[in-house]
Amino acid sequence: MISVQVQSRKEIGQLHFPFGIPRLWCPPLTHYRPDGSLDTNRIASHLRQLSHHVKTYLVFGSTGDGWELSDVEMSELLDFLILQAEEIDIRLLIGVLRPDADVARRRIIEIVGYLKQKCDTSDPEKALTQCRICGFTVCAPKGKELSQSFIRQKLFEILDLGYPTALYQLPQVTENEIDTETFAYLADGFPNFYLFKDTSGTDNILRSKVDRRGIFMVRGMEGEYHRWYPAQPQGLYDGFLLSSANCFAPQLKRIMDLKDQGKHEEAELLSAKITRVVMDGLNRASKIPFGNAFANSNKAFDHFFAYGKDALKYPSPMTHSGNPLPEEFLQYVGDLLEDEDLMPTKGYL
């Protein structure tokens, strides 16, 4: 039974996004000091820069090391991000990415309880809005052998909590997909299910032409951005939730603007440029034996956007593993930016 007062997707939109749900979302990087602690100053600088272009963030996503962070680290980071959200006018979507859906459900309950205590209220909706949190993101439970009925039931139990929720199609990790029937069943039953992110690369839900029931659809797979937007009249995605937005948000927004203006050739040229850089960076990052490719690649690009052409004179970014990014990888990424004329003359730091 829905416990939160919001009873429709329209009301969720009006409550959390009075100017409309943004088209571009970002899973922000998590920066660390050499001793392994959270580098909150660096995180704040990055978010301030991003906030000119991106107003909604999936925190604890894969790019932000959501699968690696401990509960203690998450709690510390969440407190800090809530302060940042108020200061720079952004909203947070909390990722609760767990292989076990029961664990994810319990974690959501724990977070809501903490937020209510933090805000001194018994009203979960008030606690979420006061902390500028627009809901939670969960994926299907992990297991390639899981049936759709099992996946459906576990997501049912999470959505039945009643909090604004986004579902995340992430077969690269879960080893399964939410199918069209499950999507439709949950969409019909839960108005608090308001956003769907698909990082599969197969885009099966979109291609099925299933009735979206007003759910906002964002693509999480990188590359060929011009092909997947806008939702109308082609019936594509409403926007993007991309790790590359950590570094290329202005260009991604420009691609969408150009598409809206009917400037398809210009959009395709810019899309091709960003695709080349992002995919080359990811491919090289996948060879690093620690961390994940999305976090490592974006940290390398962000290092140059932070420090400009002199970035290699500064210490390499740290990963959650405790290892700095290899200098030869940073040099490779710097060359990519130079080759595509994307290297900033001066960094934001």
N, C-alpha and C positions, 0 to 999 in steps of 0.2 A: 504493500500500500504506500502510495506516495506521501512522504512526511513533510516535504517542503511545500510552501504555499504556492509557488509558481506552478501553474497547471497547463501551460501551453508553450510551444516553441516561440511563438510571437512574444509572449510575456517575458521569456528568458532574454530574447533579443532586446526588448525595450528596457529591461532592468539593467543588463550588463553592457549593452552596446547601444546607447541612445542615438548614435549617429549611424547605426547599421553595423553588422558584423564585418570586421576588416577582411580584405581580400588576401593580405599577406601576414602569415604567422611565422614565428621563428622559435626553434628549440635552442635557447642560448647556451653558449659554452660555459663550462665551469673552470675557472682558473685557480692554480695552486701556487703556493710558495715552495721553495726548495725543500723545506722540512715536511711537506705534505699537507700543510694546513691550507684552508681556503684563503685565496688572495682576494679579499673583499674589495680592496681598493681597485684592483685590476678589473674585477667583475663590474664594479660601479662605473668605471670609465668606459668600458665596452657598452654597457647598457645605455649610458647617456648618449653615446654616439649613435647607437641603433635607434633610440627612441624618436629621432627625427623622422624615421622612415617606417618603423614597426611599433605598433601599440599593443600587440597581443603575443604572449610567450607561453609555449609549452615547456614548463620547467620540469627537470628530471627526465627529459627525453633521452633517447640514445646518444644524441650529440652532446648532451650535458652530463654524460656518464651515469644516467639514471639506473642502469643495471648494475653499476659497480659501487655507487655511494652507499655507505652504511646509513642506518636510521638516524644515528647521531649526527652524521654529516648533513643529511637531508634536513633535519630539524634546525640546525644552525643556519644552513643556507636559506631555508624558507623564511625564517625570522628576518634575515637580512633582505631578502627579495621583497617581502611585504613592505619594509621601510622604503625601499627603492621605488616600489610601485606607486606609493603615495607621492614621493618626491618628484618623479619624472612623468607621472600620469600615464602609467601602463597597466595592463591587466594580465593576470597570471592564470593559466590553466595547469593544474597540478597533475603531472604524470604519476600514475601508480602502476608501474609496469612490473608485474610479478608473474612468474610461470604458473603459479597456483592462484586461481581466481578467488578461493576462500581467503587466502592471505591478503590479496588485494582488497577484498571487501572489508576485512578487519582493519586494514591500514587506513582506508577511507574513514571508517568510523572513528579511529583514533585521531586522525587529523582534524575532523570536524569537532570532536570533543575538545581538542587542544585550542582550536580557533574560538570556540564558544567561551572557553575559560579566558583566553587572551583578551577577548572583547567584552568580557563580563556580561554575557547575554545567554539566554536559553534558546534563542531563536537562531537556528543554523543559517537561514537565509540572510539574516542581519549580519552574522559573523562573516559569511563569505563576502558580502558586498562591502562591508567595512574594511576588510583586508584586500579588497580589489581582486578577489579570486572569482573567476567565471566558471568554475566547475572542476571536474576530474576527467582524466583520460585513462582508459583501460584497454587492454588488448584481450584477445581470446586466450584461454588457458593453453599451456604448451603441451604439444603431443600430436604427432602425425596420425596416430591411431584413433584420436578422439572423434566421436560421432557429432553430427550437427545438433542432435537433440541434447547431448551433454553440453556442448558449447552454448547453445541457446539457453539452457537452464542456468548455467553459471553466470552468464551475462544478465539474465533475468534477475537473479538474486542481487546483483550489484545495482542494476538500474532501479530495482524496487526500493532501494534506500531513498530515492526521490531527489537526489542532488543533480544539478545540471551536469551532464555527462557527455563526453565524446568517446566514440569507439575508434580504435586504431587497428587497421588491417596491416599486420606485420608478419607475414609468413616466413620471412628470413629468420625470425627468432621463434615464433610460435609453432612453426612446421605445419600450419593448417591455415585455412581461410574461413572467414565468416561468409557463408553463401547468401545468395539473393533471398532465399526463403527466410533465413534467419534474420537478415537485415529487415525485411518487410514485417516480420512478426514483431520484432522489438520496436520498430518505428511505429507500428500501430498501437502497441501496448503502452509505450512510455513517451509522453510528451517531453520529459526531461532529457531524452536522447536527442541532442540538437545539432551535433557536429560529427562528421565521419571523415577520418583521414585514411587514405589508401596509399601505402608505400610498396605495394606488391609488384608494381610494374606491369601486371596483367590487366588491371583496371576492370575486373570482372563485374563488380557491382555497377559501375558506370555504363559499361557496354551492354548490360542486361536491359537497360532502359526501364528499370523498375521505378515505380512511383516513389519519388524522394520524400514525400510527405512533408516538405518544407525543411528537411534537414540540410544544413549547410555542408557542402562537399568540398574537401580540400585534397589536393594531390601532394604526396610526400616523396615521390620518386623524382630524382634529379634528371635534368636534360630535356631538350626539345620543348622548352617551356611554352613557346608560342602555339604548339599543337593542342594544348590541353585547356585553354581558356579562350573565351568566356563560356559560362553555362548556357546563355541564351544568345542567339537562337540555335546554336549547334548542339546543345545538350551536353556540354562538357562540364568541367569543374567550376565552382564558384570562386576558387582562389587556390592558394598554395600554403603549405606548412613545410618549409624547407630548411635544411641545415645550412645551405648556401646563403640564406638570408642573413646569417651572421656577418657576411662579408660583402655580399652583392645585392643587398636590399634595394639600393637606388636603381640598379639596372633591372631587377625583377619587376619593380613597380613600373618602370618605364615601358617594359614589354607589355604589361597589362594595359597601360594607358594607350599605347600605340594600337593595340588590338581594339580597344573601345572606340578609337578614332577611325578605325577602318584602314590604318596604315600597316597592312599585313606584311609587305615586303621589308619595311624598316624593322618591324618587330621580329621577323624571321632572322634578319642579319644580326641583330643584337642578341637574340636567343642563341644563335649558332656560336657566337663569340663566347658567351658565358658558359654554354655547354662544353665547349672545348676545354676551357680552363678548369671548370669544376670536375669534369670526368677524368681529365689527366691527373689532377691532384688526388682524386679518390683512388684511382688505379695505382698510383705510386704509394699512397698512404697504406693501401691494403697489404703492402709488403713489409711494413713495420711490425715486428713481432710482439708489440705491446700496445695496449689501448685499442680503440676502434677507429676504423678508417674515417668515419664522418667527423669525429672529434679531432683526430690528428690533422686531417686535411684542413679543416676550418681554423684550427689554432695556428697552423702555418700561414695561411692567407692573412688571418687577422694580425699576425705578428708584423707583417709588412704594412697593413693599413694603420696599425698603431704607431709604428716607428718610421715608416717611409723607406726610402732607398737605403738608409743606414741601418736597417733592421738587423743585419747579420752582426753588427757591432754590439748588440744587446744579448743578454743571456737567452738561450732557447726556452720556449714555453715548456712548462712541466705538465706531465700527464698524471692521471690518478694512480698509475702504477708506480710512481716515484721516479720515472725515467724522463729526462728531457727529450724533446724531439731531436732527431739526428740533424747535424748541421748540413749534411749533404742533401737531406730532404728539404730543408728550408731553402737552400740554394736553388734546388729544382723548382720549387714553387715560385721563388722570386723571378726566375727566368720565364716561367709561364706568364706572369703578370707583365713583365717587360715585353715579351713577344706580342701580347695582345693590347699593348698600350693601356694597361690598367694599373700600372704601378703609381701610387700616389707620390707626389713630390715631397709632401710633408705629412707625417702621420698625425692621428688625432691625439696622441700623447705628446 
